[in-house]
Amino acid sequence: MEARLKDLEFKVKEHDRQLERLFKKADSMDDHLGRIQKTLDQIKYMAWGALAYLAVSELGILGSFKAVI
């Protein structure tokens, strides 16, 4: 009985360690996903800026306002 109890305690401790590592990895993934999201936002705003620059350079300022409205 004592051996089974020690074996069970060992398995519970090992599962605790595994869960702790898993939670650390999940937190790390959240950080990385946040950085990826910021990079994608920057790309999006650069694309919008390039589109606006193209519209202003091709149509002129008044022409681009007329196209938007």
C-alpha positions as CSV (number, residue, x, y, z in Angstrom):
1,M,0.0,0.0,0.0
2,E,2.8,2.4,0.9
3,A,4.6,1.8,-2.5
4,R,1.4,2.5,-4.4
5,L,0.9,5.7,-2.4
6,K,4.5,6.9,-3.1
7,D,4.1,6.0,-6.8
8,L,0.9,8.1,-6.9
9,E,2.5,11.0,-5.2
10,F,5.4,10.9,-7.7
11,K,3.0,10.9,-10.6
12,V,1.1,13.8,-9.2
13,K,4.3,15.8,-8.7
14,E,5.4,15.0,-12.3
15,H,2.0,16.1,-13.6
16,D,2.3,19.4,-11.6
17,R,5.7,20.0,-13.2
18,Q,4.3,19.3,-16.7
19,L,1.4,21.6,-16.1
20,E,3.7,24.3,-14.9
21,R,5.8,24.0,-18.1
22,L,2.7,24.0,-20.2
23,F,1.4,27.2,-18.6
24,K,4.8,28.9,-19.1
25,K,4.7,27.9,-22.8
26,A,1.2,29.3,-23.1
27,D,2.3,32.6,-21.6
28,S,5.2,32.7,-24.0
29,M,3.0,32.0,-26.9
30,D,0.7,34.9,-25.9
31,D,3.7,37.2,-25.9
32,H,4.8,36.1,-29.3
33,L,1.3,36.3,-30.8
34,G,1.0,39.8,-29.4
35,R,4.2,40.8,-31.2
36,I,3.0,39.2,-34.4
37,Q,-0.2,41.2,-34.2
38,K,1.7,44.4,-33.8
39,T,3.8,43.6,-36.8
40,L,0.6,42.9,-38.9
41,D,-0.9,46.1,-37.7
42,Q,2.2,48.0,-38.9
43,I,2.0,46.3,-42.3
44,K,-1.7,47.2,-42.6
45,Y,-1.1,50.9,-41.8
46,M,1.8,51.0,-44.2
47,A,-0.4,49.6,-47.0
48,W,-3.1,52.2,-46.2
49,G,-0.5,54.9,-46.2
50,A,0.9,53.7,-49.6
51,L,-2.6,53.6,-51.0
52,A,-3.3,57.2,-49.8
53,Y,0.0,58.4,-51.2
54,L,-0.8,56.8,-54.5
55,A,-4.2,58.4,-54.6
56,V,-2.9,61.8,-53.7
57,S,0.0,61.7,-56.1
58,E,-2.1,60.4,-59.0
59,L,-5.3,62.3,-58.5
60,G,-4.1,65.3,-56.6
61,I,-5.5,66.4,-53.2
62,L,-8.8,67.7,-54.4
63,G,-9.3,64.8,-56.8
64,S,-8.7,62.2,-54.1
65,F,-11.2,63.9,-51.8
66,K,-13.8,63.9,-54.6
67,A,-13.1,60.2,-55.1
68,V,-13.6,59.4,-51.4
69,I,-16.7,61.4,-51.1
